[in-house]
Amino acid sequence: ILSLLLGFAEKNPGLARVLGGDVLTGETARLRQRVHQLFERLETQLKQVLREAELREGWRTSITASAAANLLIAQAEGRISQYVRSDFKRLPTEYWEDQWTLLSGQLFRNASQPA
C-alpha cells in the first residue's frame, strides 16, 4: 500500500503537492478535508491488513496495529512532503526499499515469538 502511494505521488507531482498539504491557489476546505479522509482511509486499511496478517500469516506487530499503521502513514506523508519541499528533486521512493527493510524488520515478528 505504501509503495503504491509513494510511487503514485512520484509520478504525479501536482497531486503530491495536494497530498502533502501544500497551499494551492483556490484551495478549499473541502479539498483539505478530502485529503484528510484519504489518509484516514489508508491508515484504516493498513490496520486491517496488519490484523489480517496476524490471523492468516501468523505475523504481528511489535506495537499495536493502530500504532503501527499510524507510524507507516506518517512515514509516507513525510516522504511526500519532503518530495514537495525539495521541489520534486528528492523522490519519495528514494531509499524506500532499504528503509522498508529496516522498518518491517523492527515492526513485525512471528506471533509465536514473545513480545
Phi and psi restraints in degrees (range 20) as a CNS / XPLOR table:
assign (resid 1 and name C) (resid 2 and name N)
       (resid 2 and name CA) (resid 2 and name C) 1.0 -67.5 20.0 2
assign (resid 2 and name N) (resid 2 and name CA)
       (resid 2 and name C) (resid 3 and name N) 1.0 -40.4 20.0 2
assign (resid 2 and name C) (resid 3 and name N)
       (resid 3 and name CA) (resid 3 and name C) 1.0 -62.0 20.0 2
assign (resid 3 and name N) (resid 3 and name CA)
       (resid 3 and name C) (resid 4 and name N) 1.0 -40.1 20.0 2
assign (resid 3 and name C) (resid 4 and name N)
       (resid 4 and name CA) (resid 4 and name C) 1.0 -64.2 20.0 2
assign (resid 4 and name N) (resid 4 and name CA)
       (resid 4 and name C) (resid 5 and name N) 1.0 -43.9 20.0 2
assign (resid 4 and name C) (resid 5 and name N)
       (resid 5 and name CA) (resid 5 and name C) 1.0 -61.2 20.0 2
assign (resid 5 and name N) (resid 5 and name CA)
       (resid 5 and name C) (resid 6 and name N) 1.0 -46.4 20.0 2
assign (resid 5 and name C) (resid 6 and name N)
       (resid 6 and name CA) (resid 6 and name C) 1.0 -67.0 20.0 2
assign (resid 6 and name N) (resid 6 and name CA)
       (resid 6 and name C) (resid 7 and name N) 1.0 -40.8 20.0 2
assign (resid 6 and name C) (resid 7 and name N)
       (resid 7 and name CA) (resid 7 and name C) 1.0 -63.9 20.0 2
assign (resid 7 and name N) (resid 7 and name CA)
       (resid 7 and name C) (resid 8 and name N) 1.0 -39.9 20.0 2
assign (resid 7 and name C) (resid 8 and name N)
       (resid 8 and name CA) (resid 8 and name C) 1.0 -62.7 20.0 2
assign (resid 8 and name N) (resid 8 and name CA)
       (resid 8 and name C) (resid 9 and name N) 1.0 -46.2 20.0 2
assign (resid 8 and name C) (resid 9 and name N)
       (resid 9 and name CA) (resid 9 and name C) 1.0 -61.7 20.0 2
assign (resid 9 and name N) (resid 9 and name CA)
       (resid 9 and name C) (resid 10 and name N) 1.0 -39.6 20.0 2
assign (resid 9 and name C) (resid 10 and name N)
       (resid 10 and name CA) (resid 10 and name C) 1.0 -64.6 20.0 2
assign (resid 10 and name N) (resid 10 and name CA)
       (resid 10 and name C) (resid 11 and name N) 1.0 -39.1 20.0 2
assign (resid 10 and name C) (resid 11 and name N)
       (resid 11 and name CA) (resid 11 and name C) 1.0 -83.5 20.0 2
assign (resid 11 and name N) (resid 11 and name CA)
       (resid 11 and name C) (resid 12 and name N) 1.0 -11.3 20.0 2
assign (resid 11 and name C) (resid 12 and name N)
       (resid 12 and name CA) (resid 12 and name C) 1.0 -131.9 20.0 2
assign (resid 12 and name N) (resid 12 and name CA)
       (resid 12 and name C) (resid 13 and name N) 1.0 74.7 20.0 2
assign (resid 12 and name C) (resid 13 and name N)
       (resid 13 and name CA) (resid 13 and name C) 1.0 -57.0 20.0 2
assign (resid 13 and name N) (resid 13 and name CA)
       (resid 13 and name C) (resid 14 and name N) 1.0 -35.7 20.0 2
assign (resid 13 and name C) (resid 14 and name N)
       (resid 14 and name CA) (resid 14 and name C) 1.0 -62.9 20.0 2
assign (resid 14 and name N) (resid 14 and name CA)
       (resid 14 and name C) (resid 15 and name N) 1.0 -43.5 20.0 2
assign (resid 14 and name C) (resid 15 and name N)
       (resid 15 and name CA) (resid 15 and name C) 1.0 -71.9 20.0 2
assign (resid 15 and name N) (resid 15 and name CA)
       (resid 15 and name C) (resid 16 and name N) 1.0 -30.5 20.0 2
assign (resid 15 and name C) (resid 16 and name N)
       (resid 16 and name CA) (resid 16 and name C) 1.0 -61.3 20.0 2
assign (resid 16 and name N) (resid 16 and name CA)
       (resid 16 and name C) (resid 17 and name N) 1.0 -38.0 20.0 2
assign (resid 16 and name C) (resid 17 and name N)
       (resid 17 and name CA) (resid 17 and name C) 1.0 -62.1 20.0 2
assign (resid 17 and name N) (resid 17 and name CA)
       (resid 17 and name C) (resid 18 and name N) 1.0 -41.9 20.0 2
assign (resid 17 and name C) (resid 18 and name N)
       (resid 18 and name CA) (resid 18 and name C) 1.0 -67.0 20.0 2
assign (resid 18 and name N) (resid 18 and name CA)
       (resid 18 and name C) (resid 19 and name N) 1.0 -46.0 20.0 2
assign (resid 18 and name C) (resid 19 and name N)
       (resid 19 and name CA) (resid 19 and name C) 1.0 -62.9 20.0 2
assign (resid 19 and name N) (resid 19 and name CA)
       (resid 19 and name C) (resid 20 and name N) 1.0 -34.4 20.0 2
assign (resid 19 and name C) (resid 20 and name N)
       (resid 20 and name CA) (resid 20 and name C) 1.0 -78.1 20.0 2
assign (resid 20 and name N) (resid 20 and name CA)
       (resid 20 and name C) (resid 21 and name N) 1.0 -3.5 20.0 2
assign (resid 20 and name C) (resid 21 and name N)
       (resid 21 and name CA) (resid 21 and name C) 1.0 81.0 20.0 2
assign (resid 21 and name N) (resid 21 and name CA)
       (resid 21 and name C) (resid 22 and name N) 1.0 11.1 20.0 2
assign (resid 21 and name C) (resid 22 and name N)
       (resid 22 and name CA) (resid 22 and name C) 1.0 -63.6 20.0 2
assign (resid 22 and name N) (resid 22 and name CA)
       (resid 22 and name C) (resid 23 and name N) 1.0 140.1 20.0 2
assign (resid 22 and name C) (resid 23 and name N)
       (resid 23 and name CA) (resid 23 and name C) 1.0 -69.7 20.0 2
assign (resid 23 and name N) (resid 23 and name CA)
       (resid 23 and name C) (resid 24 and name N) 1.0 129.5 20.0 2
assign (resid 23 and name C) (resid 24 and name N)
       (resid 24 and name CA) (resid 24 and name C) 1.0 -114.7 20.0 2
assign (resid 24 and name N) (resid 24 and name CA)
       (resid 24 and name C) (resid 25 and name N) 1.0 150.2 20.0 2
assign (resid 24 and name C) (resid 25 and name N)
       (resid 25 and name CA) (resid 25 and name C) 1.0 -61.8 20.0 2
assign (resid 25 and name N) (resid 25 and name CA)
       (resid 25 and name C) (resid 26 and name N) 1.0 129.1 20.0 2
assign (resid 25 and name C) (resid 26 and name N)
       (resid 26 and name CA) (resid 26 and name C) 1.0 76.9 20.0 2
assign (resid 26 and name N) (resid 26 and name CA)
       (resid 26 and name C) (resid 27 and name N) 1.0 12.4 20.0 2
assign (resid 26 and name C) (resid 27 and name N)
       (resid 27 and name CA) (resid 27 and name C) 1.0 -62.0 20.0 2
assign (resid 27 and name N) (resid 27 and name CA)
       (resid 27 and name C) (resid 28 and name N) 1.0 137.2 20.0 2
assign (resid 27 and name C) (resid 28 and name N)
       (resid 28 and name CA) (resid 28 and name C) 1.0 -112.1 20.0 2
assign (resid 28 and name N) (resid 28 and name CA)
       (resid 28 and name C) (resid 29 and name N) 1.0 162.7 20.0 2
assign (resid 28 and name C) (resid 29 and name N)
       (resid 29 and name CA) (resid 29 and name C) 1.0 -61.9 20.0 2
assign (resid 29 and name N) (resid 29 and name CA)
       (resid 29 and name C) (resid 30 and name N) 1.0 -30.9 20.0 2
assign (resid 29 and name C) (resid 30 and name N)
       (resid 30 and name CA) (resid 30 and name C) 1.0 -63.9 20.0 2
assign (resid 30 and name N) (resid 30 and name CA)
       (resid 30 and name C) (resid 31 and name N) 1.0 -41.0 20.0 2
assign (resid 30 and name C) (resid 31 and name N)
       (resid 31 and name CA) (resid 31 and name C) 1.0 -64.9 20.0 2
assign (resid 31 and name N) (resid 31 and name CA)
       (resid 31 and name C) (resid 32 and name N) 1.0 -44.8 20.0 2
assign (resid 31 and name C) (resid 32 and name N)
       (resid 32 and name CA) (resid 32 and name C) 1.0 -59.8 20.0 2
assign (resid 32 and name N) (resid 32 and name CA)
       (resid 32 and name C) (resid 33 and name N) 1.0 -40.8 20.0 2
assign (resid 32 and name C) (resid 33 and name N)
       (resid 33 and name CA) (resid 33 and name C) 1.0 -64.6 20.0 2
assign (resid 33 and name N) (resid 33 and name CA)
       (resid 33 and name C) (resid 34 and name N) 1.0 -38.9 20.0 2
assign (resid 33 and name C) (resid 34 and name N)
       (resid 34 and name CA) (resid 34 and name C) 1.0 -66.0 20.0 2
assign (resid 34 and name N) (resid 34 and name CA)
       (resid 34 and name C) (resid 35 and name N) 1.0 -40.1 20.0 2
assign (resid 34 and name C) (resid 35 and name N)
       (resid 35 and name CA) (resid 35 and name C) 1.0 -65.0 20.0 2
assign (resid 35 and name N) (resid 35 and name CA)
       (resid 35 and name C) (resid 36 and name N) 1.0 -42.5 20.0 2
assign (resid 35 and name C) (resid 36 and name N)
       (resid 36 and name CA) (resid 36 and name C) 1.0 -58.1 20.0 2
assign (resid 36 and name N) (resid 36 and name CA)
       (resid 36 and name C) (resid 37 and name N) 1.0 -45.9 20.0 2
assign (resid 36 and name C) (resid 37 and name N)
       (resid 37 and name CA) (resid 37 and name C) 1.0 -62.4 20.0 2
assign (resid 37 and name N) (resid 37 and name CA)
       (resid 37 and name C) (resid 38 and name N) 1.0 -39.3 20.0 2
assign (resid 37 and name C) (resid 38 and name N)
       (resid 38 and name CA) (resid 38 and name C) 1.0 -59.6 20.0 2
assign (resid 38 and name N) (resid 38 and name CA)
       (resid 38 and name C) (resid 39 and name N) 1.0 -49.3 20.0 2
assign (resid 38 and name C) (resid 39 and name N)
       (resid 39 and name CA) (resid 39 and name C) 1.0 -67.0 20.0 2
assign (resid 39 and name N) (resid 39 and name CA)
       (resid 39 and name C) (resid 40 and name N) 1.0 -34.7 20.0 2
assign (resid 39 and name C) (resid 40 and name N)
       (resid 40 and name CA) (resid 40 and name C) 1.0 -63.8 20.0 2
assign (resid 40 and name N) (resid 40 and name CA)
       (resid 40 and name C) (resid 41 and name N) 1.0 -42.2 20.0 2
assign (resid 40 and name C) (resid 41 and name N)
       (resid 41 and name CA) (resid 41 and name C) 1.0 -66.7 20.0 2
assign (resid 41 and name N) (resid 41 and name CA)
       (resid 41 and name C) (resid 42 and name N) 1.0 -40.1 20.0 2
assign (resid 41 and name C) (resid 42 and name N)
       (resid 42 and name CA) (resid 42 and name C) 1.0 -62.5 20.0 2
assign (resid 42 and name N) (resid 42 and name CA)
       (resid 42 and name C) (resid 43 and name N) 1.0 -42.2 20.0 2
assign (resid 42 and name C) (resid 43 and name N)
       (resid 43 and name CA) (resid 43 and name C) 1.0 -64.2 20.0 2
assign (resid 43 and name N) (resid 43 and name CA)
       (resid 43 and name C) (resid 44 and name N) 1.0 -41.9 20.0 2
assign (resid 43 and name C) (resid 44 and name N)
       (resid 44 and name CA) (resid 44 and name C) 1.0 -61.9 20.0 2
assign (resid 44 and name N) (resid 44 and name CA)
       (resid 44 and name C) (resid 45 and name N) 1.0 -42.2 20.0 2
assign (resid 44 and name C) (resid 45 and name N)
       (resid 45 and name CA) (resid 45 and name C) 1.0 -63.5 20.0 2
assign (resid 45 and name N) (resid 45 and name CA)
       (resid 45 and name C) (resid 46 and name N) 1.0 -41.8 20.0 2
assign (resid 45 and name C) (resid 46 and name N)
       (resid 46 and name CA) (resid 46 and name C) 1.0 -61.3 20.0 2
assign (resid 46 and name N) (resid 46 and name CA)
       (resid 46 and name C) (resid 47 and name N) 1.0 -42.5 20.0 2
assign (resid 46 and name C) (resid 47 and name N)
       (resid 47 and name CA) (resid 47 and name C) 1.0 -57.9 20.0 2
assign (resid 47 and name N) (resid 47 and name CA)
       (resid 47 and name C) (resid 48 and name N) 1.0 -44.3 20.0 2
assign (resid 47 and name C) (resid 48 and name N)
       (resid 48 and name CA) (resid 48 and name C) 1.0 -63.5 20.0 2
assign (resid 48 and name N) (resid 48 and name CA)
       (resid 48 and name C) (resid 49 and name N) 1.0 -43.7 20.0 2
assign (resid 48 and name C) (resid 49 and name N)
       (resid 49 and name CA) (resid 49 and name C) 1.0 -62.3 20.0 2
assign (resid 49 and name N) (resid 49 and name CA)
       (resid 49 and name C) (resid 50 and name N) 1.0 -42.0 20.0 2
assign (resid 49 and name C) (resid 50 and name N)
       (resid 50 and name CA) (resid 50 and name C) 1.0 -64.4 20.0 2
assign (resid 50 and name N) (resid 50 and name CA)
       (resid 50 and name C) (resid 51 and name N) 1.0 -40.6 20.0 2
assign (resid 50 and name C) (resid 51 and name N)
       (resid 51 and name CA) (resid 51 and name C) 1.0 -67.6 20.0 2
assign (resid 51 and name N) (resid 51 and name CA)
       (resid 51 and name C) (resid 52 and name N) 1.0 -40.6 20.0 2
assign (resid 51 and name C) (resid 52 and name N)
       (resid 52 and name CA) (resid 52 and name C) 1.0 -65.6 20.0 2
assign (resid 52 and name N) (resid 52 and name CA)
       (resid 52 and name C) (resid 53 and name N) 1.0 -36.3 20.0 2
assign (resid 52 and name C) (resid 53 and name N)
       (resid 53 and name CA) (resid 53 and name C) 1.0 -61.9 20.0 2
assign (resid 53 and name N) (resid 53 and name CA)
       (resid 53 and name C) (resid 54 and name N) 1.0 -36.2 20.0 2
assign (resid 53 and name C) (resid 54 and name N)
       (resid 54 and name CA) (resid 54 and name C) 1.0 -67.7 20.0 2
assign (resid 54 and name N) (resid 54 and name CA)
       (resid 54 and name C) (resid 55 and name N) 1.0 -44.4 20.0 2
assign (resid 54 and name C) (resid 55 and name N)
       (resid 55 and name CA) (resid 55 and name C) 1.0 -70.9 20.0 2
assign (resid 55 and name N) (resid 55 and name CA)
       (resid 55 and name C) (resid 56 and name N) 1.0 -43.6 20.0 2
assign (resid 55 and name C) (resid 56 and name N)
       (resid 56 and name CA) (resid 56 and name C) 1.0 -90.6 20.0 2
assign (resid 56 and name N) (resid 56 and name CA)
       (resid 56 and name C) (resid 57 and name N) 1.0 -37.3 20.0 2
assign (resid 56 and name C) (resid 57 and name N)
       (resid 57 and name CA) (resid 57 and name C) 1.0 -105.8 20.0 2
assign (resid 57 and name N) (resid 57 and name CA)
       (resid 57 and name C) (resid 58 and name N) 1.0 -12.7 20.0 2
assign (resid 57 and name C) (resid 58 and name N)
       (resid 58 and name CA) (resid 58 and name C) 1.0 79.9 20.0 2
assign (resid 58 and name N) (resid 58 and name CA)
       (resid 58 and name C) (resid 59 and name N) 1.0 17.6 20.0 2
assign (resid 58 and name C) (resid 59 and name N)
       (resid 59 and name CA) (resid 59 and name C) 1.0 -104.0 20.0 2
assign (resid 59 and name N) (resid 59 and name CA)
       (resid 59 and name C) (resid 60 and name N) 1.0 140.3 20.0 2
assign (resid 59 and name C) (resid 60 and name N)
       (resid 60 and name CA) (resid 60 and name C) 1.0 -134.6 20.0 2
assign (resid 60 and name N) (resid 60 and name CA)
       (resid 60 and name C) (resid 61 and name N) 1.0 161.2 20.0 2
assign (resid 60 and name C) (resid 61 and name N)
       (resid 61 and name CA) (resid 61 and name C) 1.0 -87.5 20.0 2
assign (resid 61 and name N) (resid 61 and name CA)
       (resid 61 and name C) (resid 62 and name N) 1.0 152.2 20.0 2
assign (resid 61 and name C) (resid 62 and name N)
       (resid 62 and name CA) (resid 62 and name C) 1.0 -75.4 20.0 2
assign (resid 62 and name N) (resid 62 and name CA)
       (resid 62 and name C) (resid 63 and name N) 1.0 -12.8 20.0 2
assign (resid 62 and name C) (resid 63 and name N)
       (resid 63 and name CA) (resid 63 and name C) 1.0 -124.9 20.0 2
assign (resid 63 and name N) (resid 63 and name CA)
       (resid 63 and name C) (resid 64 and name N) 1.0 175.2 20.0 2
assign (resid 63 and name C) (resid 64 and name N)
       (resid 64 and name CA) (resid 64 and name C) 1.0 -60.9 20.0 2
assign (resid 64 and name N) (resid 64 and name CA)
       (resid 64 and name C) (resid 65 and name N) 1.0 155.4 20.0 2
assign (resid 64 and name C) (resid 65 and name N)
       (resid 65 and name CA) (resid 65 and name C) 1.0 -59.1 20.0 2
assign (resid 65 and name N) (resid 65 and name CA)
       (resid 65 and name C) (resid 66 and name N) 1.0 -37.4 20.0 2
assign (resid 65 and name C) (resid 66 and name N)
       (resid 66 and name CA) (resid 66 and name C) 1.0 -64.1 20.0 2
assign (resid 66 and name N) (resid 66 and name CA)
       (resid 66 and name C) (resid 67 and name N) 1.0 -45.3 20.0 2
assign (resid 66 and name C) (resid 67 and name N)
       (resid 67 and name CA) (resid 67 and name C) 1.0 -66.6 20.0 2
assign (resid 67 and name N) (resid 67 and name CA)
       (resid 67 and name C) (resid 68 and name N) 1.0 -38.8 20.0 2
assign (resid 67 and name C) (resid 68 and name N)
       (resid 68 and name CA) (resid 68 and name C) 1.0 -65.8 20.0 2
assign (resid 68 and name N) (resid 68 and name CA)
       (resid 68 and name C) (resid 69 and name N) 1.0 -44.6 20.0 2
assign (resid 68 and name C) (resid 69 and name N)
       (resid 69 and name CA) (resid 69 and name C) 1.0 -62.0 20.0 2
assign (resid 69 and name N) (resid 69 and name CA)
       (resid 69 and name C) (resid 70 and name N) 1.0 -41.0 20.0 2
assign (resid 69 and name C) (resid 70 and name N)
       (resid 70 and name CA) (resid 70 and name C) 1.0 -63.7 20.0 2
assign (resid 70 and name N) (resid 70 and name CA)
       (resid 70 and name C) (resid 71 and name N) 1.0 -43.2 20.0 2
assign (resid 70 and name C) (resid 71 and name N)
       (resid 71 and name CA) (resid 71 and name C) 1.0 -59.9 20.0 2
assign (resid 71 and name N) (resid 71 and name CA)
       (resid 71 and name C) (resid 72 and name N) 1.0 -44.0 20.0 2
assign (resid 71 and name C) (resid 72 and name N)
       (resid 72 and name CA) (resid 72 and name C) 1.0 -68.4 20.0 2
assign (resid 72 and name N) (resid 72 and name CA)
       (resid 72 and name C) (resid 73 and name N) 1.0 -40.6 20.0 2
assign (resid 72 and name C) (resid 73 and name N)
       (resid 73 and name CA) (resid 73 and name C) 1.0 -66.2 20.0 2
assign (resid 73 and name N) (resid 73 and name CA)
       (resid 73 and name C) (resid 74 and name N) 1.0 -40.8 20.0 2
assign (resid 73 and name C) (resid 74 and name N)
       (resid 74 and name CA) (resid 74 and name C) 1.0 -61.3 20.0 2
assign (resid 74 and name N) (resid 74 and name CA)
       (resid 74 and name C) (resid 75 and name N) 1.0 -39.0 20.0 2
assign (resid 74 and name C) (resid 75 and name N)
       (resid 75 and name CA) (resid 75 and name C) 1.0 -61.7 20.0 2
assign (resid 75 and name N) (resid 75 and name CA)
       (resid 75 and name C) (resid 76 and name N) 1.0 -46.8 20.0 2
assign (resid 75 and name C) (resid 76 and name N)
       (resid 76 and name CA) (resid 76 and name C) 1.0 -65.0 20.0 2
assign (resid 76 and name N) (resid 76 and name CA)
       (resid 76 and name C) (resid 77 and name N) 1.0 -44.8 20.0 2
assign (resid 76 and name C) (resid 77 and name N)
       (resid 77 and name CA) (resid 77 and name C) 1.0 -60.6 20.0 2
assign (resid 77 and name N) (resid 77 and name CA)
       (resid 77 and name C) (resid 78 and name N) 1.0 -41.5 20.0 2
assign (resid 77 and name C) (resid 78 and name N)
       (resid 78 and name CA) (resid 78 and name C) 1.0 -62.9 20.0 2
assign (resid 78 and name N) (resid 78 and name CA)
       (resid 78 and name C) (resid 79 and name N) 1.0 -40.7 20.0 2
assign (resid 78 and name C) (resid 79 and name N)
       (resid 79 and name CA) (resid 79 and name C) 1.0 -67.0 20.0 2
assign (resid 79 and name N) (resid 79 and name CA)
       (resid 79 and name C) (resid 80 and name N) 1.0 -38.3 20.0 2
assign (resid 79 and name C) (resid 80 and name N)
       (resid 80 and name CA) (resid 80 and name C) 1.0 -67.0 20.0 2
assign (resid 80 and name N) (resid 80 and name CA)
       (resid 80 and name C) (resid 81 and name N) 1.0 -43.6 20.0 2
assign (resid 80 and name C) (resid 81 and name N)
       (resid 81 and name CA) (resid 81 and name C) 1.0 -61.5 20.0 2
assign (resid 81 and name N) (resid 81 and name CA)
       (resid 81 and name C) (resid 82 and name N) 1.0 -40.9 20.0 2
assign (resid 81 and name C) (resid 82 and name N)
       (resid 82 and name CA) (resid 82 and name C) 1.0 -62.3 20.0 2
assign (resid 82 and name N) (resid 82 and name CA)
       (resid 82 and name C) (resid 83 and name N) 1.0 -39.4 20.0 2
assign (resid 82 and name C) (resid 83 and name N)
       (resid 83 and name CA) (resid 83 and name C) 1.0 -60.9 20.0 2
assign (resid 83 and name N) (resid 83 and name CA)
       (resid 83 and name C) (resid 84 and name N) 1.0 -47.5 20.0 2
assign (resid 83 and name C) (resid 84 and name N)
       (resid 84 and name CA) (resid 84 and name C) 1.0 -66.4 20.0 2
assign (resid 84 and name N) (resid 84 and name CA)
       (resid 84 and name C) (resid 85 and name N) 1.0 -46.3 20.0 2
assign (resid 84 and name C) (resid 85 and name N)
       (resid 85 and name CA) (resid 85 and name C) 1.0 -61.8 20.0 2
assign (resid 85 and name N) (resid 85 and name CA)
       (resid 85 and name C) (resid 86 and name N) 1.0 -31.8 20.0 2
assign (resid 85 and name C) (resid 86 and name N)
       (resid 86 and name CA) (resid 86 and name C) 1.0 -83.1 20.0 2
assign (resid 86 and name N) (resid 86 and name CA)
       (resid 86 and name C) (resid 87 and name N) 1.0 10.2 20.0 2
assign (resid 86 and name C) (resid 87 and name N)
       (resid 87 and name CA) (resid 87 and name C) 1.0 59.1 20.0 2
assign (resid 87 and name N) (resid 87 and name CA)
       (resid 87 and name C) (resid 88 and name N) 1.0 39.8 20.0 2
assign (resid 87 and name C) (resid 88 and name N)
       (resid 88 and name CA) (resid 88 and name C) 1.0 68.5 20.0 2
assign (resid 88 and name N) (resid 88 and name CA)
       (resid 88 and name C) (resid 89 and name N) 1.0 26.0 20.0 2
assign (resid 88 and name C) (resid 89 and name N)
       (resid 89 and name CA) (resid 89 and name C) 1.0 -94.4 20.0 2
assign (resid 89 and name N) (resid 89 and name CA)
       (resid 89 and name C) (resid 90 and name N) 1.0 -40.1 20.0 2
assign (resid 89 and name C) (resid 90 and name N)
       (resid 90 and name CA) (resid 90 and name C) 1.0 -90.0 20.0 2
assign (resid 90 and name N) (resid 90 and name CA)
       (resid 90 and name C) (resid 91 and name N) 1.0 102.9 20.0 2
assign (resid 90 and name C) (resid 91 and name N)
       (resid 91 and name CA) (resid 91 and name C) 1.0 -66.0 20.0 2
assign (resid 91 and name N) (resid 91 and name CA)
       (resid 91 and name C) (resid 92 and name N) 1.0 142.0 20.0 2
assign (resid 91 and name C) (resid 92 and name N)
       (resid 92 and name CA) (resid 92 and name C) 1.0 -64.4 20.0 2
assign (resid 92 and name N) (resid 92 and name CA)
       (resid 92 and name C) (resid 93 and name N) 1.0 -23.2 20.0 2
assign (resid 92 and name C) (resid 93 and name N)
       (resid 93 and name CA) (resid 93 and name C) 1.0 -90.9 20.0 2
assign (resid 93 and name N) (resid 93 and name CA)
       (resid 93 and name C) (resid 94 and name N) 1.0 -3.7 20.0 2
assign (resid 93 and name C) (resid 94 and name N)
       (resid 94 and name CA) (resid 94 and name C) 1.0 -62.6 20.0 2
assign (resid 94 and name N) (resid 94 and name CA)
       (resid 94 and name C) (resid 95 and name N) 1.0 126.1 20.0 2
assign (resid 94 and name C) (resid 95 and name N)
       (resid 95 and name CA) (resid 95 and name C) 1.0 66.5 20.0 2
assign (resid 95 and name N) (resid 95 and name CA)
       (resid 95 and name C) (resid 96 and name N) 1.0 5.1 20.0 2
assign (resid 95 and name C) (resid 96 and name N)
       (resid 96 and name CA) (resid 96 and name C) 1.0 -59.5 20.0 2
assign (resid 96 and name N) (resid 96 and name CA)
       (resid 96 and name C) (resid 97 and name N) 1.0 -44.3 20.0 2
assign (resid 96 and name C) (resid 97 and name N)
       (resid 97 and name CA) (resid 97 and name C) 1.0 -60.0 20.0 2
assign (resid 97 and name N) (resid 97 and name CA)
       (resid 97 and name C) (resid 98 and name N) 1.0 -44.7 20.0 2
assign (resid 97 and name C) (resid 98 and name N)
       (resid 98 and name CA) (resid 98 and name C) 1.0 -64.7 20.0 2
assign (resid 98 and name N) (resid 98 and name CA)
       (resid 98 and name C) (resid 99 and name N) 1.0 -42.2 20.0 2
assign (resid 98 and name C) (resid 99 and name N)
       (resid 99 and name CA) (resid 99 and name C) 1.0 -68.0 20.0 2
assign (resid 99 and name N) (resid 99 and name CA)
       (resid 99 and name C) (resid 100 and name N) 1.0 -38.1 20.0 2
assign (resid 99 and name C) (resid 100 and name N)
       (resid 100 and name CA) (resid 100 and name C) 1.0 -64.5 20.0 2
assign (resid 100 and name N) (resid 100 and name CA)
       (resid 100 and name C) (resid 101 and name N) 1.0 -39.9 20.0 2
assign (resid 100 and name C) (resid 101 and name N)
       (resid 101 and name CA) (resid 101 and name C) 1.0 -58.6 20.0 2
assign (resid 101 and name N) (resid 101 and name CA)
       (resid 101 and name C) (resid 102 and name N) 1.0 -44.6 20.0 2
assign (resid 101 and name C) (resid 102 and name N)
       (resid 102 and name CA) (resid 102 and name C) 1.0 -65.6 20.0 2
assign (resid 102 and name N) (resid 102 and name CA)
       (resid 102 and name C) (resid 103 and name N) 1.0 -50.2 20.0 2
assign (resid 102 and name C) (resid 103 and name N)
       (resid 103 and name CA) (resid 103 and name C) 1.0 -59.5 20.0 2
assign (resid 103 and name N) (resid 103 and name CA)
       (resid 103 and name C) (resid 104 and name N) 1.0 -50.7 20.0 2
assign (resid 103 and name C) (resid 104 and name N)
       (resid 104 and name CA) (resid 104 and name C) 1.0 -66.3 20.0 2
assign (resid 104 and name N) (resid 104 and name CA)
       (resid 104 and name C) (resid 105 and name N) 1.0 -34.2 20.0 2
assign (resid 104 and name C) (resid 105 and name N)
       (resid 105 and name CA) (resid 105 and name C) 1.0 -63.6 20.0 2
assign (resid 105 and name N) (resid 105 and name CA)
       (resid 105 and name C) (resid 106 and name N) 1.0 -32.8 20.0 2
assign (resid 105 and name C) (resid 106 and name N)
       (resid 106 and name CA) (resid 106 and name C) 1.0 -88.2 20.0 2
assign (resid 106 and name N) (resid 106 and name CA)
       (resid 106 and name C) (resid 107 and name N) 1.0 -26.7 20.0 2
assign (resid 106 and name C) (resid 107 and name N)
       (resid 107 and name CA) (resid 107 and name C) 1.0 -87.5 20.0 2
assign (resid 107 and name N) (resid 107 and name CA)
       (resid 107 and name C) (resid 108 and name N) 1.0 -32.0 20.0 2
assign (resid 107 and name C) (resid 108 and name N)
       (resid 108 and name CA) (resid 108 and name C) 1.0 -111.6 20.0 2
assign (resid 108 and name N) (resid 108 and name CA)
       (resid 108 and name C) (resid 109 and name N) 1.0 146.0 20.0 2
assign (resid 108 and name C) (resid 109 and name N)
       (resid 109 and name CA) (resid 109 and name C) 1.0 -147.4 20.0 2
assign (resid 109 and name N) (resid 109 and name CA)
       (resid 109 and name C) (resid 110 and name N) 1.0 158.6 20.0 2
assign (resid 109 and name C) (resid 110 and name N)
       (resid 110 and name CA) (resid 110 and name C) 1.0 -68.8 20.0 2
assign (resid 110 and name N) (resid 110 and name CA)
       (resid 110 and name C) (resid 111 and name N) 1.0 139.3 20.0 2
assign (resid 110 and name C) (resid 111 and name N)
       (resid 111 and name CA) (resid 111 and name C) 1.0 -59.6 20.0 2
assign (resid 111 and name N) (resid 111 and name CA)
       (resid 111 and name C) (resid 112 and name N) 1.0 -22.8 20.0 2
assign (resid 111 and name C) (resid 112 and name N)
       (resid 112 and name CA) (resid 112 and name C) 1.0 -79.4 20.0 2
assign (resid 112 and name N) (resid 112 and name CA)
       (resid 112 and name C) (resid 113 and name N) 1.0 -12.7 20.0 2
assign (resid 112 and name C) (resid 113 and name N)
       (resid 113 and name CA) (resid 113 and name C) 1.0 -80.4 20.0 2
assign (resid 113 and name N) (resid 113 and name CA)
       (resid 113 and name C) (resid 114 and name N) 1.0 145.1 20.0 2
assign (resid 113 and name C) (resid 114 and name N)
       (resid 114 and name CA) (resid 114 and name C) 1.0 -67.1 20.0 2
assign (resid 114 and name N) (resid 114 and name CA)
       (resid 114 and name C) (resid 115 and name N) 1.0 154.5 20.0 2
